[in-house]
């Protein structure tokens, strides 16, 4: 995402409401001094807070601010870290569980998903030309009047190719004010980009579908068929909640699989939550035997890189089914139509450290917000 500033008064920054990832109930107003366009809701930022810097998320746009407003330090990532449906769920969770919004939003991301800030300052072509003219003693030909500090700043940027706002502030006194001055003249620009683990390069669509093993589903018994017919009748007709009761081995999982297959045939997504202890390789293998590469498995035992890759595949729509433990309730499944909570009575759905929540209850609310069918096993 590239932002180049013009010369209007609006180019001096936009106001942002930020929820910091600290145990504080309120949100805070900051200014993005380097962009005339508001950062999208859910964007992760680094902001000054007291004498330190902390991460936070953009959650709104104040029309005005009272008193002095501090500037954000960095923008993290190449777009919103939290998309709108997950933002809505986090707002509800923060209100219902009396938890700080910023900490709930941080809990909604896999660890390390957005780890490296990526805002960089570059010279524009006009800035490079001015530095070249300055080196030849002909800067007056550009029709711009710059003092010695401005010229030194441009020269430093040319030598370094790019700098972060933090590095620039440390190296040059009054760098923020000078940056605004140089932006207004079109001499510098900012570029926000991902700097961190590379994104998954696995192909989406037909390639993934072609890799699915051919598994013939078993014939449903009368009780399974009755449950399946009731669930599919509700699919696509708004929010509906069901309790599917059966002893171990009675065939509940086959009903889930059939319902999810129906949703995927309609181009819709599915979320399946199971107790951590139930996330065995055999269960994941059963889902993959039916749906192949269309399943992203999410749980705490996964290496961070694998968890991030699965998360990103869901975000892009490359994968349509999320299977995981309680934290997978925040998984960015697109076009969500089916939510399943198997063994919904299990105590491991309760998060008991950090932000406390009940994964089953959040799953029900997420289904309600998405107008999806939720099945509690």
Secondary structure as GFF3:
##gff-version 3
##sequence-region A 1 377
A	DSSP	beta_strand	2	3	.	.	.	ID=ss1
A	DSSP	three_ten_helix	9	12	.	.	.	ID=ss2
A	DSSP	beta_strand	14	20	.	.	.	ID=ss3
A	DSSP	beta_strand	28	32	.	.	.	ID=ss4
A	DSSP	beta_strand	44	49	.	.	.	ID=ss5
A	DSSP	beta_strand	52	60	.	.	.	ID=ss6
A	DSSP	beta_strand	70	76	.	.	.	ID=ss7
A	DSSP	alpha_helix	84	96	.	.	.	ID=ss8
A	DSSP	alpha_helix	101	107	.	.	.	ID=ss9
A	DSSP	beta_strand	119	123	.	.	.	ID=ss10
A	DSSP	alpha_helix	125	135	.	.	.	ID=ss11
A	DSSP	three_ten_helix	139	142	.	.	.	ID=ss12
A	DSSP	alpha_helix	148	160	.	.	.	ID=ss13
A	DSSP	alpha_helix	165	171	.	.	.	ID=ss14
A	DSSP	alpha_helix	175	184	.	.	.	ID=ss15
A	DSSP	beta_strand	188	192	.	.	.	ID=ss16
A	DSSP	alpha_helix	206	210	.	.	.	ID=ss17
A	DSSP	alpha_helix	222	234	.	.	.	ID=ss18
A	DSSP	beta_strand	240	243	.	.	.	ID=ss19
A	DSSP	alpha_helix	252	265	.	.	.	ID=ss20
A	DSSP	beta_strand	269	273	.	.	.	ID=ss21
A	DSSP	three_ten_helix	276	278	.	.	.	ID=ss22
A	DSSP	alpha_helix	281	291	.	.	.	ID=ss23
A	DSSP	three_ten_helix	292	294	.	.	.	ID=ss24
A	DSSP	beta_strand	295	298	.	.	.	ID=ss25
A	DSSP	alpha_helix	304	316	.	.	.	ID=ss26
A	DSSP	beta_strand	321	324	.	.	.	ID=ss27
A	DSSP	three_ten_helix	326	330	.	.	.	ID=ss28
A	DSSP	beta_strand	336	341	.	.	.	ID=ss29
A	DSSP	three_ten_helix	347	349	.	.	.	ID=ss30
A	DSSP	beta_strand	350	351	.	.	.	ID=ss31
A	DSSP	beta_strand	357	358	.	.	.	ID=ss32
A	DSSP	alpha_helix	359	370	.	.	.	ID=ss33
A	DSSP	beta_strand	373	376	.	.	.	ID=ss34
###
